[in-house]
Amino acid sequence: MKRLLSLLLVVAMLFGVCAMFTACDGSSASSEKEEEKEEKKSNRVKLSMKGVTLEEGVVYEDNGIILTAKSIELEDDYVEVYFDLENTSDEYRNISCTNSVINGLSSSGYGFYQSLYGGESCEVSLGLYIPALELLQVKTIGHIDLYLDISDEYYNSLATHEKVTVNTSEKGFVHTQKYDGKVLFEKKGVRVTLIETSFKKEEEHGMYLLVENENNKNITVSANQVILNGWWLPYGGFYADLQANTNTVVLLDLYNLEHLGVKKEKDIQNITFGIWAYDDEYDDIFDVETVSYVPGDKDFVKELDIGEDVLYEEAIDVVLYKLSADSGQLMVQLYIKNNTDDYCSISFENWTVNGYSAYGSASLSLPENAQCIYTIYLSPEFKVDSLEELDSIKTNLNLTCYSTYETIVETLTLPLG
């Protein structure tokens, strides 16, 4: 079974290997070989599922739901665990696996969701991404703990966080972890360690962070407000649900940042992000803390040629940075700078292209004095194959500063050359 992963949930969990370079001249060959040697170092292991089978049988039976473990198989880049799911009640049921923990130690971040009418049954599967398991140093799978939520048709909870254990023929195996990395943050039982930076695979540009929960309760660790080389990343950050005394690896995504000059690890001069943690009751473990990683110049700010196509300039600056057409879709990149000492909520709505509606609403909250390149993809009612076909592009800017809550609405017209 082939699966596609989104980059937010799991974000979340794509993993690559470090790029390698070769040298061919005398004086530089030695240093480049040393660099290659460093880049070959990895915290990954090789997963082996040869001969591993699943202990078949009923693993959960309550609230009218029966979950039966059936088989475990390798399919492409996944370990697939198959179950039969039955709703033996007369009522509608929603069944979700909110998390899965491998060998009692590492949270995979993967689960499943299914809704069934009374008397219905189906097959469901749990797909565990092999590169993610290998970066978590899982050499094989001894058991998997699932956490089930069950609710009725009105989403009234019938069961919350029900632990279900699925054993394999390797039952009793517990993987150990020894990471060679840089601790970026440690507070109140939460530790974040940089264990690998990868720019080899096109879709896997970023920093891989080990997030550890040493508390005796379940917590969520979240991060955003990422600033790289002086530029705020609108979609930057990570999110991790962790059972008590477990860990996981997350990706701090740095994909598609060529416009900021970030194509490889050494292009990262400085990076900061905000991090916080809270428990199941939404009580703070700690409030927002700033985490910094500065392998180069802490004051470095990447300079960009923004251009002069100014769309708006007061509390914020909005400048058209780039406009392109491809396969009927328009890509609009805007340079946005917050000129205030306040958080600003910014949205671009009601887009029209050549007088016709275009789908592409977008919103962001920009910290004080921050700047970013913000990308919006527009889908007009008609296909646009080139910029020459455009007569006009308009949108409504909605701007609100958090301290005043006064909203400014302004119509922006994009210049078309």
VOGU-940612 format. One line per field, with one value per residue (C-alpha): x, y, z; residue in one letter. Coordinates in steps of 0.2 Angstrom, whole numbers, padded with zeros to 4 digits. Each point is the difference from the previous one (the first is absolute). Example, Ala and Ser with C-alpha at 12.3 -4.5 7.8 and 13.67 -1.06 7.14 Angstrom:
! residues 2
east 0062 / 0006
north -0022 / 0017
up 0039 / -0003
residuo A / S
END
This chain:
! residues 417
east 0000 / 0007 / -0003 / 0002 / 0005 / -0004 / 0014 / -0011 / -0005 / 0013 / 0001 / 0007 / 0013 / 0010 / 0019 / 0015 / 0019 / 0013 / 0007 / 0017 / 0013 / 0016 / 0016 / 0012 / 0014 / 0015 / -0002 / -0019 / -0002 / 0005 / -0012 / -0014 / 0003 / -0001 / -0016 / -0007 / 0006 / -0010 / -0015 / 0000 / -0003 / -0018 / -0010 / -0010 / -0001 / -0006 / -0017 / -0002 / -0017 / 0006 / -0010 / -0010 / -0018 / -0015 / -0009 / -0017 / -0016 / -0012 / 0010 / -0015 / -0018 / -0011 / -0013 / -0007 / 0017 / 0011 / 0018 / 0009 / 0018 / 0003 / 0017 / 0015 / 0008 / 0013 / -0007 / 0012 / 0006 / -0012 / -0003 / -0018 / -0010 / -0017 / -0016 / -0018 / -0011 / -0018 / -0014 / -0012 / -0011 / -0016 / 0007 / 0012 / 0018 / 0015 / 0017 / 0017 / 0017 / 0008 / 0017 / 0011 / 0016 / 0013 / 0008 / -0006 / 0012 / -0002 / -0016 / -0003 / -0013 / -0010 / -0018 / -0016 / -0018 / -0016 / -0019 / -0012 / -0019 / -0007 / 0004 / 0013 / 0018 / 0016 / 0018 / 0012 / 0018 / 0014 / 0014 / 0017 / 0012 / 0017 / 0012 / -0008 / 0002 / 0018 / 0003 / -0008 / 0013 / -0014 / 0010 / -0016 / -0018 / -0004 / -0016 / -0011 / -0011 / -0015 / -0011 / -0018 / -0014 / -0018 / -0015 / -0018 / -0008 / 0000 / 0018 / -0004 / 0014 / -0002 / 0018 / 0016 / 0018 / -0004 / 0017 / 0001 / 0016 / 0004 / 0014 / 0011 / 0011 / 0013 / -0010 / 0012 / 0012 / 0004 / 0010 / 0013 / 0005 / 0017 / -0001 / 0015 / -0007 / -0001 / -0012 / -0010 / -0012 / -0003 / -0013 / -0013 / 0003 / 0000 / 0016 / 0002 / 0016 / 0006 / 0005 / 0001 / -0001 / -0004 / -0002 / 0003 / -0018 / -0010 / -0015 / 0011 / 0009 / 0001 / 0006 / -0005 / -0003 / -0002 / -0014 / 0000 / -0013 / 0007 / -0016 / -0012 / -0014 / -0005 / 0005 / -0001 / 0016 / -0003 / 0011 / -0002 / 0006 / 0015 / 0013 / 0014 / 0014 / -0011 / -0016 / -0016 / -0006 / -0019 / -0002 / 0014 / -0001 / -0004 / -0013 / 0002 / -0012 / 0010 / -0005 / 0008 / 0018 / 0001 / 0009 / -0002 / 0010 / -0008 / 0005 / 0003 / -0004 / 0012 / -0007 / -0001 / 0010 / 0011 / -0005 / 0007 / 0017 / -0003 / 0005 / 0011 / 0005 / 0014 / -0013 / -0008 / 0008 / -0012 / -0017 / -0012 / -0018 / -0012 / -0005 / -0012 / -0008 / -0016 / -0009 / -0016 / -0010 / 0008 / 0010 / 0017 / 0015 / 0009 / -0005 / 0008 / 0019 / 0012 / 0012 / 0016 / 0012 / 0014 / 0013 / 0006 / -0003 / -0014 / -0003 / 0000 / -0015 / -0002 / -0002 / -0013 / -0004 / -0018 / -0004 / -0011 / -0018 / -0007 / -0018 / -0002 / 0011 / -0005 / 0000 / 0006 / 0009 / -0007 / 0010 / -0003 / 0016 / -0004 / -0015 / 0000 / -0012 / 0001 / -0013 / -0015 / 0006 / 0007 / 0014 / 0000 / 0015 / -0001 / 0013 / -0008 / 0008 / -0008 / 0005 / -0008 / 0005 / -0016 / -0006 / -0010 / -0013 / 0000 / -0011 / -0002 / -0018 / -0012 / 0012 / -0005 / 0009 / -0005 / -0016 / -0004 / 0001 / 0015 / 0003 / 0014 / -0004 / 0015 / 0004 / 0015 / 0004 / 0017 / 0010 / 0006 / 0013 / 0001 / 0001 / -0004 / -0003 / -0018 / -0006 / -0018 / -0006 / -0015 / -0012 / -0010 / -0017 / 0009 / 0016 / 0015 / 0015 / 0010 / 0002 / -0005 / -0018 / -0002 / -0009 / -0002 / 0003 / -0008 / -0002 / -0006 / 0013 / -0007 / 0012 / -0003 / 0013 / -0002 / 0001 / -0013 / -0011 / -0004 / -0002 / 0006 / -0008 / 0009 / -0002 / 0017 / 0003 / 0015 / 0011 / 0001 / 0015
north 0000 / 0017 / 0015 / 0018 / 0010 / 0019 / 0011 / 0008 / -0016 / -0007 / 0006 / -0004 / -0015 / -0001 / -0005 / 0001 / -0002 / 0013 / 0005 / -0005 / 0009 / -0005 / 0009 / -0001 / 0012 / -0001 / 0013 / 0000 / -0019 / -0003 / 0013 / -0006 / -0018 / 0005 / 0009 / -0016 / -0010 / 0011 / 0000 / -0019 / -0001 / -0004 / -0005 / -0012 / -0019 / -0013 / -0007 / -0019 / -0008 / -0017 / -0014 / 0012 / -0005 / 0007 / -0008 / -0002 / 0002 / 0013 / 0014 / 0011 / -0004 / 0013 / 0014 / -0012 / 0001 / -0015 / 0003 / -0016 / -0001 / -0009 / 0002 / 0011 / 0002 / 0011 / 0010 / 0013 / 0012 / -0006 / -0013 / -0003 / -0007 / -0007 / -0001 / -0006 / 0013 / -0004 / 0011 / -0013 / 0013 / 0007 / 0018 / 0010 / 0000 / 0011 / -0010 / 0009 / -0006 / 0017 / -0006 / -0016 / -0004 / -0012 / -0011 / 0010 / 0014 / 0010 / 0008 / -0002 / 0013 / -0011 / -0007 / -0003 / 0006 / -0009 / 0003 / -0015 / -0002 / -0013 / -0017 / 0005 / -0006 / 0004 / -0002 / 0014 / 0002 / 0009 / 0005 / 0003 / 0010 / -0010 / 0015 / 0007 / -0016 / -0001 / 0018 / -0005 / -0014 / -0014 / -0015 / -0011 / 0001 / -0010 / 0008 / 0015 / 0009 / 0008 / 0013 / 0000 / 0013 / -0006 / 0012 / -0001 / 0009 / 0016 / -0001 / -0004 / -0009 / -0018 / -0004 / 0011 / -0005 / -0019 / -0009 / -0015 / -0010 / -0010 / -0013 / -0007 / -0016 / 0012 / 0003 / 0006 / 0009 / 0018 / 0011 / 0012 / 0017 / 0008 / 0016 / 0011 / 0017 / 0018 / 0003 / 0016 / 0001 / -0008 / 0004 / -0008 / -0018 / 0006 / -0001 / 0005 / -0007 / 0004 / -0017 / 0002 / 0013 / -0006 / 0009 / -0015 / -0005 / 0014 / -0002 / -0003 / 0017 / 0004 / -0004 / -0016 / 0002 / -0013 / 0006 / -0009 / -0001 / -0005 / 0004 / -0013 / 0007 / 0003 / 0017 / 0009 / 0010 / 0013 / 0013 / 0014 / 0018 / -0007 / 0013 / -0005 / 0011 / 0015 / -0006 / -0006 / -0016 / 0000 / -0018 / -0005 / -0010 / -0017 / -0009 / -0016 / -0010 / -0010 / -0014 / 0000 / -0004 / -0001 / 0009 / 0004 / 0007 / 0015 / 0010 / 0019 / 0003 / 0011 / -0006 / 0012 / 0014 / 0003 / 0018 / 0002 / -0008 / -0016 / -0015 / -0009 / -0002 / 0013 / 0013 / 0000 / 0015 / 0002 / -0007 / 0003 / -0006 / 0001 / -0016 / -0005 / -0015 / -0004 / -0016 / -0009 / 0013 / 0014 / 0006 / 0007 / -0010 / 0016 / 0015 / 0006 / -0001 / 0006 / -0013 / 0005 / -0009 / 0010 / -0010 / 0016 / 0019 / 0004 / 0017 / -0006 / 0005 / -0006 / 0015 / -0002 / 0011 / 0004 / 0011 / 0016 / -0007 / 0007 / -0005 / 0007 / 0009 / 0006 / -0011 / -0014 / 0000 / -0011 / -0001 / -0012 / -0011 / -0012 / -0005 / -0016 / -0011 / -0019 / -0013 / 0012 / 0005 / 0017 / 0001 / 0017 / 0004 / 0015 / 0008 / 0005 / 0010 / 0005 / 0017 / 0001 / -0007 / -0010 / -0017 / 0003 / -0011 / 0001 / -0009 / 0002 / -0004 / 0001 / -0002 / 0004 / -0004 / 0010 / 0004 / -0018 / -0008 / -0010 / -0012 / 0005 / 0007 / 0001 / 0006 / 0002 / 0008 / 0009 / 0004 / 0018 / 0007 / -0017 / -0002 / -0015 / -0006 / -0007 / -0011 / -0001 / -0012 / 0006 / -0011 / 0012 / -0006 / -0001 / -0008 / 0012 / -0006 / 0016 / 0017 / 0008 / -0006 / 0011 / 0016 / 0003 / -0009 / 0008 / -0005 / 0007 / 0003 / -0002 / 0006 / -0001 / 0005 / -0010 / 0014 / 0011 / -0013 / 0013 / -0008 / 0009 / -0006 / 0005 / -0006 / -0004 / 0000 / -0010 / 0008 / -0011 / 0008
up 0000 / -0005 / 0011 / -0001 / 0015 / 0002 / 0006 / 0017 / 0008 / -0002 / -0001 / 0002 / -0003 / -0016 / 0002 / -0012 / 0001 / -0001 / -0017 / -0006 / -0010 / -0009 / -0003 / -0014 / 0003 / 0012 / 0013 / 0002 / -0001 / 0018 / 0007 / -0011 / 0005 / 0018 / -0003 / -0009 / 0015 / 0012 / -0011 / -0001 / 0019 / 0003 / 0015 / -0010 / 0001 / -0012 / 0004 / -0002 / -0001 / -0007 / 0007 / 0012 / 0001 / 0009 / 0015 / -0008 / 0011 / 0008 / 0008 / 0005 / 0004 / 0008 / -0004 / -0014 / -0009 / -0003 / -0007 / -0006 / -0005 / -0017 / -0007 / -0002 / -0017 / -0009 / -0014 / -0009 / 0014 / 0013 / 0013 / -0002 / 0015 / -0005 / 0011 / -0002 / 0008 / 0005 / 0007 / 0009 / 0007 / -0008 / 0001 / -0011 / 0006 / -0003 / 0003 / 0000 / 0004 / 0006 / 0003 / -0001 / 0010 / -0006 / 0013 / 0014 / -0004 / -0016 / -0006 / -0018 / -0003 / -0011 / 0003 / -0009 / 0000 / -0005 / 0002 / 0000 / 0000 / 0012 / -0006 / -0012 / -0002 / -0010 / -0001 / 0007 / 0000 / 0009 / -0011 / 0008 / -0011 / -0001 / -0002 / 0016 / 0010 / -0005 / 0006 / 0016 / 0000 / 0000 / -0006 / 0001 / 0007 / 0016 / 0004 / -0004 / 0012 / -0008 / 0008 / -0005 / 0001 / -0003 / -0001 / -0006 / -0015 / 0010 / 0005 / 0018 / 0007 / 0005 / 0002 / 0001 / -0002 / 0002 / -0001 / -0011 / -0002 / -0016 / 0002 / -0013 / 0000 / 0006 / 0016 / 0014 / -0012 / 0006 / -0011 / 0008 / -0006 / 0000 / -0009 / -0005 / -0001 / 0007 / 0014 / -0004 / 0014 / 0017 / 0013 / 0011 / -0007 / -0018 / -0011 / -0018 / -0009 / -0017 / -0007 / -0019 / -0013 / -0018 / -0017 / -0011 / -0005 / -0008 / 0012 / 0016 / 0003 / 0018 / 0018 / 0008 / 0019 / 0013 / 0012 / 0017 / 0013 / 0017 / 0009 / 0008 / -0010 / -0018 / -0008 / -0016 / -0006 / -0013 / -0008 / -0013 / -0003 / -0009 / -0006 / -0011 / -0006 / 0005 / -0009 / 0008 / -0007 / -0002 / 0002 / 0011 / 0015 / 0007 / 0010 / 0011 / 0011 / 0012 / 0012 / 0017 / 0000 / -0019 / -0014 / -0019 / -0014 / -0009 / -0015 / 0001 / -0018 / -0011 / -0017 / -0015 / 0008 / -0015 / -0001 / 0018 / -0007 / 0011 / -0011 / 0012 / 0018 / 0000 / -0006 / 0017 / 0009 / 0014 / 0004 / 0015 / 0004 / 0014 / 0009 / 0014 / 0008 / 0008 / 0007 / -0003 / 0010 / -0010 / 0015 / -0005 / 0004 / -0005 / -0010 / -0016 / 0001 / -0014 / -0007 / -0010 / -0011 / -0006 / -0010 / -0009 / 0002 / 0012 / -0008 / -0018 / -0010 / -0017 / -0012 / -0014 / -0015 / 0004 / -0014 / -0001 / -0003 / 0016 / 0003 / 0018 / 0013 / 0017 / 0015 / -0012 / -0017 / -0013 / -0016 / -0015 / 0000 / -0014 / -0011 / -0011 / -0009 / -0002 / -0005 / 0002 / 0017 / 0006 / 0013 / 0009 / 0011 / 0012 / 0010 / 0017 / 0014 / 0016 / 0004 / 0018 / 0017 / 0000 / -0007 / -0016 / -0007 / -0019 / -0013 / -0019 / -0005 / -0014 / -0014 / -0018 / -0016 / -0016 / 0010 / 0004 / 0017 / 0005 / 0014 / 0011 / 0017 / 0011 / 0018 / 0012 / 0016 / -0001 / 0016 / 0003 / -0012 / -0009 / -0019 / -0011 / -0018 / -0001 / -0014 / -0005 / -0014 / -0010 / -0009 / -0012 / -0007 / -0017 / -0005 / 0000 / -0010 / -0001 / 0008 / -0017 / 0003 / 0015 / 0000 / 0019 / 0017 / 0015 / 0018 / 0017 / 0014 / 0017 / 0013 / 0019 / 0014 / 0016 / 0012 / -0008 / -0009 / -0013 / -0017 / -0016 / -0017 / -0016 / -0018 / -0008 / -0018 / -0006 / -0014 / -0015 / -0008
residuo M / K / R / L / L / S / L / L / L / V / V / A / M / L / F / G / V / C / A / M / F / T / A / C / D / G / S / S / A / S / S / E / K / E / E / E / K / E / E / K / K / S / N / R / V / K / L / S / M / K / G / V / T / L / E / E / G / V / V / Y / E / D / N / G / I / I / L / T / A / K / S / I / E / L / E / D / D / Y / V / E / V / Y / F / D / L / E / N / T / S / D / E / Y / R / N / I / S / C / T / N / S / V / I / N / G / L / S / S / S / G / Y / G / F / Y / Q / S / L / Y / G / G / E / S / C / E / V / S / L / G / L / Y / I / P / A / L / E / L / L / Q / V / K / T / I / G / H / I / D / L / Y / L / D / I / S / D / E / Y / Y / N / S / L / A / T / H / E / K / V / T / V / N / T / S / E / K / G / F / V / H / T / Q / K / Y / D / G / K / V / L / F / E / K / K / G / V / R / V / T / L / I / E / T / S / F / K / K / E / E / E / H / G / M / Y / L / L / V / E / N / E / N / N / K / N / I / T / V / S / A / N / Q / V / I / L / N / G / W / W / L / P / Y / G / G / F / Y / A / D / L / Q / A / N / T / N / T / V / V / L / L / D / L / Y / N / L / E / H / L / G / V / K / K / E / K / D / I / Q / N / I / T / F / G / I / W / A / Y / D / D / E / Y / D / D / I / F / D / V / E / T / V / S / Y / V / P / G / D / K / D / F / V / K / E / L / D / I / G / E / D / V / L / Y / E / E / A / I / D / V / V / L / Y / K / L / S / A / D / S / G / Q / L / M / V / Q / L / Y / I / K / N / N / T / D / D / Y / C / S / I / S / F / E / N / W / T / V / N / G / Y / S / A / Y / G / S / A / S / L / S / L / P / E / N / A / Q / C / I / Y / T / I / Y / L / S / P / E / F / K / V / D / S / L / E / E / L / D / S / I / K / T / N / L / N / L / T / C / Y / S / T / Y / E / T / I / V / E / T / L / T / L / P / L / G
END
